[in-house]
């Protein structure tokens, strides 16, 4: 991981945001995707300023593959982090890359008000909250309503 500048706040200052965006592009270059040939990278910012990256990892048994977003989240959780501020996602697709439904639900486990930076290969991006990407979602607090 690489630490986020603690003097940065969200929305990130340009230098800090550039680090998050660079880390997701670097993670994309590590993707193992011999079947889809669709590399994806993600960089996850934790609440205490650490960045964890992930890439998609495919498997000949297709259902055993792992998306970049979930890989980054699982890495962070395995290091004791469960509070997140932002995630940036990169691919080679000419349109803005968005997380799949399964990734959105895993992300939702950790709140709805963190920022997701959807990027294009040319460096442009748009920012959405998880609440915008997964409206009317089901989360841990809903289990208490039964």
PyMOL commands that place a pseudoatom at each C-alpha (Angstrom):
pseudoatom trace, name=CA, resn=UNK, resi=1, chain=A, elem=C, hetatm=0, pos=[0.000, 0.000, 0.000]
pseudoatom trace, name=CA, resn=UNK, resi=2, chain=A, elem=C, hetatm=0, pos=[0.973, 3.626, -0.231]
pseudoatom trace, name=CA, resn=UNK, resi=3, chain=A, elem=C, hetatm=0, pos=[-0.149, 6.155, 2.330]
pseudoatom trace, name=CA, resn=UNK, resi=4, chain=A, elem=C, hetatm=0, pos=[-2.463, 8.974, 1.372]
pseudoatom trace, name=CA, resn=UNK, resi=5, chain=A, elem=C, hetatm=0, pos=[-1.299, 12.450, 2.317]
pseudoatom trace, name=CA, resn=UNK, resi=6, chain=A, elem=C, hetatm=0, pos=[-3.019, 13.073, 5.689]
pseudoatom trace, name=CA, resn=UNK, resi=7, chain=A, elem=C, hetatm=0, pos=[-3.300, 16.771, 4.823]
pseudoatom trace, name=CA, resn=UNK, resi=8, chain=A, elem=C, hetatm=0, pos=[-5.637, 15.903, 1.972]
pseudoatom trace, name=CA, resn=UNK, resi=9, chain=A, elem=C, hetatm=0, pos=[-9.349, 15.903, 2.481]
pseudoatom trace, name=CA, resn=UNK, resi=10, chain=A, elem=C, hetatm=0, pos=[-12.126, 14.614, 0.304]
pseudoatom trace, name=CA, resn=UNK, resi=11, chain=A, elem=C, hetatm=0, pos=[-12.812, 15.779, -2.212]
pseudoatom trace, name=CA, resn=UNK, resi=12, chain=A, elem=C, hetatm=0, pos=[-9.096, 15.140, -2.678]
pseudoatom trace, name=CA, resn=UNK, resi=13, chain=A, elem=C, hetatm=0, pos=[-6.654, 17.839, -3.579]
pseudoatom trace, name=CA, resn=UNK, resi=14, chain=A, elem=C, hetatm=0, pos=[-5.306, 17.407, -7.136]
pseudoatom trace, name=CA, resn=UNK, resi=15, chain=A, elem=C, hetatm=0, pos=[-1.982, 15.867, -6.038]
pseudoatom trace, name=CA, resn=UNK, resi=16, chain=A, elem=C, hetatm=0, pos=[-3.691, 13.331, -3.767]
pseudoatom trace, name=CA, resn=UNK, resi=17, chain=A, elem=C, hetatm=0, pos=[-6.338, 12.468, -6.320]
pseudoatom trace, name=CA, resn=UNK, resi=18, chain=A, elem=C, hetatm=0, pos=[-3.643, 11.931, -8.938]
pseudoatom trace, name=CA, resn=UNK, resi=19, chain=A, elem=C, hetatm=0, pos=[-2.007, 9.360, -6.641]
pseudoatom trace, name=CA, resn=UNK, resi=20, chain=A, elem=C, hetatm=0, pos=[-5.265, 7.433, -6.262]
pseudoatom trace, name=CA, resn=UNK, resi=21, chain=A, elem=C, hetatm=0, pos=[-5.890, 7.543, -10.014]
pseudoatom trace, name=CA, resn=UNK, resi=22, chain=A, elem=C, hetatm=0, pos=[-2.311, 6.475, -10.790]
pseudoatom trace, name=CA, resn=UNK, resi=23, chain=A, elem=C, hetatm=0, pos=[-2.540, 3.536, -8.399]
pseudoatom trace, name=CA, resn=UNK, resi=24, chain=A, elem=C, hetatm=0, pos=[-5.700, 2.200, -10.089]
pseudoatom trace, name=CA, resn=UNK, resi=25, chain=A, elem=C, hetatm=0, pos=[-4.006, 2.416, -13.508]
pseudoatom trace, name=CA, resn=UNK, resi=26, chain=A, elem=C, hetatm=0, pos=[-0.926, 0.609, -12.147]
pseudoatom trace, name=CA, resn=UNK, resi=27, chain=A, elem=C, hetatm=0, pos=[-3.127, -2.112, -10.682]
pseudoatom trace, name=CA, resn=UNK, resi=28, chain=A, elem=C, hetatm=0, pos=[-4.811, -2.565, -14.073]
pseudoatom trace, name=CA, resn=UNK, resi=29, chain=A, elem=C, hetatm=0, pos=[-1.418, -3.423, -15.550]
pseudoatom trace, name=CA, resn=UNK, resi=30, chain=A, elem=C, hetatm=0, pos=[-1.209, -6.400, -13.145]
pseudoatom trace, name=CA, resn=UNK, resi=31, chain=A, elem=C, hetatm=0, pos=[-4.567, -7.897, -14.170]
pseudoatom trace, name=CA, resn=UNK, resi=32, chain=A, elem=C, hetatm=0, pos=[-4.670, -11.594, -15.029]
pseudoatom trace, name=CA, resn=UNK, resi=33, chain=A, elem=C, hetatm=0, pos=[-7.349, -11.744, -17.713]
pseudoatom trace, name=CA, resn=UNK, resi=34, chain=A, elem=C, hetatm=0, pos=[-6.409, -14.277, -20.415]
pseudoatom trace, name=CA, resn=UNK, resi=35, chain=A, elem=C, hetatm=0, pos=[-10.055, -15.115, -21.176]
pseudoatom trace, name=CA, resn=UNK, resi=36, chain=A, elem=C, hetatm=0, pos=[-11.815, -11.762, -21.358]
pseudoatom trace, name=CA, resn=UNK, resi=37, chain=A, elem=C, hetatm=0, pos=[-8.743, -9.667, -22.186]
pseudoatom trace, name=CA, resn=UNK, resi=38, chain=A, elem=C, hetatm=0, pos=[-10.481, -6.934, -20.152]
pseudoatom trace, name=CA, resn=UNK, resi=39, chain=A, elem=C, hetatm=0, pos=[-8.003, -5.683, -17.526]
pseudoatom trace, name=CA, resn=UNK, resi=40, chain=A, elem=C, hetatm=0, pos=[-9.390, -3.667, -14.617]
pseudoatom trace, name=CA, resn=UNK, resi=41, chain=A, elem=C, hetatm=0, pos=[-7.574, -2.018, -11.725]
pseudoatom trace, name=CA, resn=UNK, resi=42, chain=A, elem=C, hetatm=0, pos=[-8.901, -0.428, -8.545]
pseudoatom trace, name=CA, resn=UNK, resi=43, chain=A, elem=C, hetatm=0, pos=[-7.340, 1.668, -5.797]
pseudoatom trace, name=CA, resn=UNK, resi=44, chain=A, elem=C, hetatm=0, pos=[-9.138, 1.944, -2.463]
pseudoatom trace, name=CA, resn=UNK, resi=45, chain=A, elem=C, hetatm=0, pos=[-8.574, 4.770, 0.013]
pseudoatom trace, name=CA, resn=UNK, resi=46, chain=A, elem=C, hetatm=0, pos=[-9.125, 3.828, 3.650]
pseudoatom trace, name=CA, resn=UNK, resi=47, chain=A, elem=C, hetatm=0, pos=[-10.360, 6.241, 6.309]
pseudoatom trace, name=CA, resn=UNK, resi=48, chain=A, elem=C, hetatm=0, pos=[-6.871, 6.479, 7.818]
pseudoatom trace, name=CA, resn=UNK, resi=49, chain=A, elem=C, hetatm=0, pos=[-5.271, 7.359, 4.479]
pseudoatom trace, name=CA, resn=UNK, resi=50, chain=A, elem=C, hetatm=0, pos=[-3.842, 4.080, 3.232]
pseudoatom trace, name=CA, resn=UNK, resi=51, chain=A, elem=C, hetatm=0, pos=[-4.337, 2.980, -0.371]
pseudoatom trace, name=CA, resn=UNK, resi=52, chain=A, elem=C, hetatm=0, pos=[-4.882, -0.655, -1.317]
pseudoatom trace, name=CA, resn=UNK, resi=53, chain=A, elem=C, hetatm=0, pos=[-4.977, -1.685, -4.955]
pseudoatom trace, name=CA, resn=UNK, resi=54, chain=A, elem=C, hetatm=0, pos=[-6.517, -4.673, -6.683]
pseudoatom trace, name=CA, resn=UNK, resi=55, chain=A, elem=C, hetatm=0, pos=[-6.843, -6.093, -10.175]
pseudoatom trace, name=CA, resn=UNK, resi=56, chain=A, elem=C, hetatm=0, pos=[-9.183, -8.569, -11.756]
pseudoatom trace, name=CA, resn=UNK, resi=57, chain=A, elem=C, hetatm=0, pos=[-8.002, -12.179, -11.656]
pseudoatom trace, name=CA, resn=UNK, resi=58, chain=A, elem=C, hetatm=0, pos=[-9.708, -14.657, -13.966]
pseudoatom trace, name=CA, resn=UNK, resi=59, chain=A, elem=C, hetatm=0, pos=[-9.872, -18.419, -13.697]
pseudoatom trace, name=CA, resn=UNK, resi=60, chain=A, elem=C, hetatm=0, pos=[-10.578, -21.140, -16.244]
pseudoatom trace, name=CA, resn=UNK, resi=61, chain=A, elem=C, hetatm=0, pos=[-13.571, -21.956, -14.031]
pseudoatom trace, name=CA, resn=UNK, resi=62, chain=A, elem=C, hetatm=0, pos=[-15.142, -18.581, -14.791]
pseudoatom trace, name=CA, resn=UNK, resi=63, chain=A, elem=C, hetatm=0, pos=[-17.176, -18.248, -11.608]
pseudoatom trace, name=CA, resn=UNK, resi=64, chain=A, elem=C, hetatm=0, pos=[-13.995, -18.353, -9.498]
pseudoatom trace, name=CA, resn=UNK, resi=65, chain=A, elem=C, hetatm=0, pos=[-12.629, -15.099, -10.923]
pseudoatom trace, name=CA, resn=UNK, resi=66, chain=A, elem=C, hetatm=0, pos=[-12.324, -11.933, -8.827]
pseudoatom trace, name=CA, resn=UNK, resi=67, chain=A, elem=C, hetatm=0, pos=[-13.037, -8.339, -9.797]
pseudoatom trace, name=CA, resn=UNK, resi=68, chain=A, elem=C, hetatm=0, pos=[-10.489, -5.585, -9.100]
pseudoatom trace, name=CA, resn=UNK, resi=69, chain=A, elem=C, hetatm=0, pos=[-12.803, -3.691, -6.767]
pseudoatom trace, name=CA, resn=UNK, resi=70, chain=A, elem=C, hetatm=0, pos=[-13.431, -6.708, -4.550]
pseudoatom trace, name=CA, resn=UNK, resi=71, chain=A, elem=C, hetatm=0, pos=[-9.737, -7.651, -4.627]
pseudoatom trace, name=CA, resn=UNK, resi=72, chain=A, elem=C, hetatm=0, pos=[-8.806, -4.198, -3.276]
pseudoatom trace, name=CA, resn=UNK, resi=73, chain=A, elem=C, hetatm=0, pos=[-11.498, -4.353, -0.591]
pseudoatom trace, name=CA, resn=UNK, resi=74, chain=A, elem=C, hetatm=0, pos=[-10.468, -7.857, 0.503]
pseudoatom trace, name=CA, resn=UNK, resi=75, chain=A, elem=C, hetatm=0, pos=[-6.812, -6.783, 0.710]
pseudoatom trace, name=CA, resn=UNK, resi=76, chain=A, elem=C, hetatm=0, pos=[-7.763, -3.819, 2.889]
pseudoatom trace, name=CA, resn=UNK, resi=77, chain=A, elem=C, hetatm=0, pos=[-9.994, -5.938, 5.138]
pseudoatom trace, name=CA, resn=UNK, resi=78, chain=A, elem=C, hetatm=0, pos=[-7.265, -8.551, 5.531]
pseudoatom trace, name=CA, resn=UNK, resi=79, chain=A, elem=C, hetatm=0, pos=[-5.048, -5.746, 6.892]
pseudoatom trace, name=CA, resn=UNK, resi=80, chain=A, elem=C, hetatm=0, pos=[-7.718, -4.624, 9.377]
pseudoatom trace, name=CA, resn=UNK, resi=81, chain=A, elem=C, hetatm=0, pos=[-9.393, -1.781, 7.459]
pseudoatom trace, name=CA, resn=UNK, resi=82, chain=A, elem=C, hetatm=0, pos=[-13.171, -1.497, 7.134]
pseudoatom trace, name=CA, resn=UNK, resi=83, chain=A, elem=C, hetatm=0, pos=[-13.721, 2.267, 6.771]
pseudoatom trace, name=CA, resn=UNK, resi=84, chain=A, elem=C, hetatm=0, pos=[-13.256, 3.651, 3.278]
pseudoatom trace, name=CA, resn=UNK, resi=85, chain=A, elem=C, hetatm=0, pos=[-13.252, 7.143, 1.740]
pseudoatom trace, name=CA, resn=UNK, resi=86, chain=A, elem=C, hetatm=0, pos=[-12.862, 6.587, -1.997]
pseudoatom trace, name=CA, resn=UNK, resi=87, chain=A, elem=C, hetatm=0, pos=[-12.080, 4.156, -4.783]
pseudoatom trace, name=CA, resn=UNK, resi=88, chain=A, elem=C, hetatm=0, pos=[-10.763, 4.794, -8.295]
pseudoatom trace, name=CA, resn=UNK, resi=89, chain=A, elem=C, hetatm=0, pos=[-11.312, 2.261, -11.084]
pseudoatom trace, name=CA, resn=UNK, resi=90, chain=A, elem=C, hetatm=0, pos=[-9.447, 1.964, -14.419]
pseudoatom trace, name=CA, resn=UNK, resi=91, chain=A, elem=C, hetatm=0, pos=[-9.816, -0.117, -17.575]
pseudoatom trace, name=CA, resn=UNK, resi=92, chain=A, elem=C, hetatm=0, pos=[-8.927, 0.142, -21.256]
pseudoatom trace, name=CA, resn=UNK, resi=93, chain=A, elem=C, hetatm=0, pos=[-12.574, 0.691, -22.212]
pseudoatom trace, name=CA, resn=UNK, resi=94, chain=A, elem=C, hetatm=0, pos=[-13.216, 3.954, -24.085]
pseudoatom trace, name=CA, resn=UNK, resi=95, chain=A, elem=C, hetatm=0, pos=[-16.166, 4.742, -21.797]
pseudoatom trace, name=CA, resn=UNK, resi=96, chain=A, elem=C, hetatm=0, pos=[-16.139, 5.344, -18.039]
pseudoatom trace, name=CA, resn=UNK, resi=97, chain=A, elem=C, hetatm=0, pos=[-15.652, 2.040, -16.196]
pseudoatom trace, name=CA, resn=UNK, resi=98, chain=A, elem=C, hetatm=0, pos=[-18.260, 1.200, -13.557]
pseudoatom trace, name=CA, resn=UNK, resi=99, chain=A, elem=C, hetatm=0, pos=[-18.269, -1.569, -10.957]
pseudoatom trace, name=CA, resn=UNK, resi=100, chain=A, elem=C, hetatm=0, pos=[-20.420, -4.627, -11.579]
pseudoatom trace, name=CA, resn=UNK, resi=101, chain=A, elem=C, hetatm=0, pos=[-23.461, -5.330, -9.402]
pseudoatom trace, name=CA, resn=UNK, resi=102, chain=A, elem=C, hetatm=0, pos=[-21.628, -7.825, -7.191]
pseudoatom trace, name=CA, resn=UNK, resi=103, chain=A, elem=C, hetatm=0, pos=[-18.866, -5.291, -6.502]
pseudoatom trace, name=CA, resn=UNK, resi=104, chain=A, elem=C, hetatm=0, pos=[-21.390, -2.562, -5.745]
pseudoatom trace, name=CA, resn=UNK, resi=105, chain=A, elem=C, hetatm=0, pos=[-23.039, -4.808, -3.157]
pseudoatom trace, name=CA, resn=UNK, resi=106, chain=A, elem=C, hetatm=0, pos=[-19.706, -5.701, -1.536]
pseudoatom trace, name=CA, resn=UNK, resi=107, chain=A, elem=C, hetatm=0, pos=[-18.801, -2.008, -1.484]
pseudoatom trace, name=CA, resn=UNK, resi=108, chain=A, elem=C, hetatm=0, pos=[-22.201, -1.256, 0.083]
pseudoatom trace, name=CA, resn=UNK, resi=109, chain=A, elem=C, hetatm=0, pos=[-21.309, -3.394, 3.090]
pseudoatom trace, name=CA, resn=UNK, resi=110, chain=A, elem=C, hetatm=0, pos=[-19.032, -0.512, 4.109]
pseudoatom trace, name=CA, resn=UNK, resi=111, chain=A, elem=C, hetatm=0, pos=[-21.391, 2.444, 3.650]
pseudoatom trace, name=CA, resn=UNK, resi=112, chain=A, elem=C, hetatm=0, pos=[-22.967, 4.484, 0.878]
pseudoatom trace, name=CA, resn=UNK, resi=113, chain=A, elem=C, hetatm=0, pos=[-21.368, 7.918, 1.108]
pseudoatom trace, name=CA, resn=UNK, resi=114, chain=A, elem=C, hetatm=0, pos=[-17.881, 7.257, -0.180]
pseudoatom trace, name=CA, resn=UNK, resi=115, chain=A, elem=C, hetatm=0, pos=[-16.663, 8.486, -3.561]
pseudoatom trace, name=CA, resn=UNK, resi=116, chain=A, elem=C, hetatm=0, pos=[-16.108, 6.268, -6.585]
pseudoatom trace, name=CA, resn=UNK, resi=117, chain=A, elem=C, hetatm=0, pos=[-13.910, 7.703, -9.355]
pseudoatom trace, name=CA, resn=UNK, resi=118, chain=A, elem=C, hetatm=0, pos=[-14.899, 6.196, -12.710]
pseudoatom trace, name=CA, resn=UNK, resi=119, chain=A, elem=C, hetatm=0, pos=[-12.088, 6.729, -15.208]
pseudoatom trace, name=CA, resn=UNK, resi=120, chain=A, elem=C, hetatm=0, pos=[-11.295, 6.542, -18.910]
pseudoatom trace, name=CA, resn=UNK, resi=121, chain=A, elem=C, hetatm=0, pos=[-7.865, 5.665, -20.348]
pseudoatom trace, name=CA, resn=UNK, resi=122, chain=A, elem=C, hetatm=0, pos=[-7.348, 9.308, -21.357]
pseudoatom trace, name=CA, resn=UNK, resi=123, chain=A, elem=C, hetatm=0, pos=[-7.260, 10.295, -17.681]
pseudoatom trace, name=CA, resn=UNK, resi=124, chain=A, elem=C, hetatm=0, pos=[-10.707, 11.851, -17.488]
pseudoatom trace, name=CA, resn=UNK, resi=125, chain=A, elem=C, hetatm=0, pos=[-13.012, 10.792, -14.680]
pseudoatom trace, name=CA, resn=UNK, resi=126, chain=A, elem=C, hetatm=0, pos=[-16.395, 11.333, -13.108]
pseudoatom trace, name=CA, resn=UNK, resi=127, chain=A, elem=C, hetatm=0, pos=[-17.186, 10.988, -9.412]
pseudoatom trace, name=CA, resn=UNK, resi=128, chain=A, elem=C, hetatm=0, pos=[-20.227, 9.216, -8.011]
pseudoatom trace, name=CA, resn=UNK, resi=129, chain=A, elem=C, hetatm=0, pos=[-21.086, 8.213, -4.479]
pseudoatom trace, name=CA, resn=UNK, resi=130, chain=A, elem=C, hetatm=0, pos=[-21.882, 4.590, -3.860]
pseudoatom trace, name=CA, resn=UNK, resi=131, chain=A, elem=C, hetatm=0, pos=[-25.417, 5.735, -2.984]
pseudoatom trace, name=CA, resn=UNK, resi=132, chain=A, elem=C, hetatm=0, pos=[-25.729, 7.049, -6.568]
pseudoatom trace, name=CA, resn=UNK, resi=133, chain=A, elem=C, hetatm=0, pos=[-24.371, 3.822, -8.065]
pseudoatom trace, name=CA, resn=UNK, resi=134, chain=A, elem=C, hetatm=0, pos=[-26.563, 1.562, -5.921]
pseudoatom trace, name=CA, resn=UNK, resi=135, chain=A, elem=C, hetatm=0, pos=[-29.790, 3.380, -5.024]
pseudoatom trace, name=CA, resn=UNK, resi=136, chain=A, elem=C, hetatm=0, pos=[-32.286, 1.777, -2.645]
pseudoatom trace, name=CA, resn=UNK, resi=137, chain=A, elem=C, hetatm=0, pos=[-29.592, -0.638, -1.515]
pseudoatom trace, name=CA, resn=UNK, resi=138, chain=A, elem=C, hetatm=0, pos=[-29.650, -3.335, 1.159]
pseudoatom trace, name=CA, resn=UNK, resi=139, chain=A, elem=C, hetatm=0, pos=[-26.983, -3.075, 3.841]
pseudoatom trace, name=CA, resn=UNK, resi=140, chain=A, elem=C, hetatm=0, pos=[-26.015, -4.331, 7.288]
pseudoatom trace, name=CA, resn=UNK, resi=141, chain=A, elem=C, hetatm=0, pos=[-28.403, -1.973, 9.077]
pseudoatom trace, name=CA, resn=UNK, resi=142, chain=A, elem=C, hetatm=0, pos=[-31.342, -3.525, 7.200]
pseudoatom trace, name=CA, resn=UNK, resi=143, chain=A, elem=C, hetatm=0, pos=[-30.782, -6.813, 9.035]
pseudoatom trace, name=CA, resn=UNK, resi=144, chain=A, elem=C, hetatm=0, pos=[-31.852, -5.066, 12.255]
pseudoatom trace, name=CA, resn=UNK, resi=145, chain=A, elem=C, hetatm=0, pos=[-35.266, -4.168, 10.791]
pseudoatom trace, name=CA, resn=UNK, resi=146, chain=A, elem=C, hetatm=0, pos=[-36.657, -7.710, 10.749]
for i in range(1, 146): cmd.bond("trace and resi %d" % i, "trace and resi %d" % (i + 1))
show_as sticks, trace
zoom trace
